[in-house]
Amino acid sequence: MNARRPATLPTLILLLGAAYCLLPIVWVVTAASKTNGQLFTSFTLAPGSALADNIAELTRYQSGMYWQWILNTALYAGVGAVLSTAVSGITGYTLAKYRFPGRTAVFNILLSGVLVPAVVLAIPQYLLLAKFHLTDTYWSVLLPSILSPYGIYLARIYAAAAIPDSLIEAARTDGAGELRIIGSIATPAMVPGLVTVFLFQFVAIWNNFLLPFIMLTSDDRFPVTVGLYTMLNQGNTTPVLYTLVITGALLSILPLVVLFLTLQRYWRVDWLSGAVKG
């Protein structure tokens, strides 16, 4: 029997794609370890020895404002992702397991939200929240993050595949109420799907720039994306800030890496098939 030959062309394309994605990250890691002079005098991937000094200088910037931005981002992403996951889970389970008039229309309307770019919604959201005097508050970033059409779509697909109707009917026959079914049966079965929704939403909020840029004006409420942008703009008059921006960008990646490594054990390769094992 002839051994299967490796698919050379697809492998090469994947390697090129991986290099394309990893090269900017490698550059950020090495650039964050250089002094401002080294950063502008040579373009190499060789690391420097100034990483600790850059982190210390970044910490001193406006009396630790960078870490305030990190805390704000963690608040926006953490609370927003948890609330969005809860709303997506309940809505997705309801659309998957309950029959009511207009169910398909509601799902189609929500699904159409996936196709709407965030930039289209940013200005209407600002005008709406301005009516309630919520702009330049934490709520102005948190509230628009709670409803995720894509998260609802994923939750509905997973609930339909992971929770057999027969299991729900058996629980109802045994006298279980709807809330108990959701808490004891639906939620444990949907954990891998809910973790996926949480990660997607957490990363989306953590990296979000446009919404907080429009909603916020106070420095102490900025997320790290907007904060680094303001530092970058100041680099025209204070070039030393360029190195601090790169160092801040590197540090802002680390929580996402830790989160993925921590939660990856909840994932399943066949999470869309989602069979409930007895």
Secondary structure, 3 states (H helix, E strand, C coil): CCCCCCCHHHHHHHHHHHHHHHHHHHHHHHHCCCCHHHHHHCCCCCCCCCHHHHHHHHHHHHHCHHHHHHHHHHHHHHHHHHHHHHHHHHHHHHHHHCCCCCHHHHHHHHHHHHHCCHHHHHHHHHHHHHHCCCCCCHHHHHHHHHCCHHHHHHHHHHHHHHCCHHHHHHHHHCCCCHHHHHHHHHHHHCHHHHHHHHHHHHHHHHCCCHHHHHHCCCHHHCCHHHHHHHHHHHCCCCCCHHHHHHHHHHHHHHHHHHHHHHHHHHCCCCCCCCCCCC
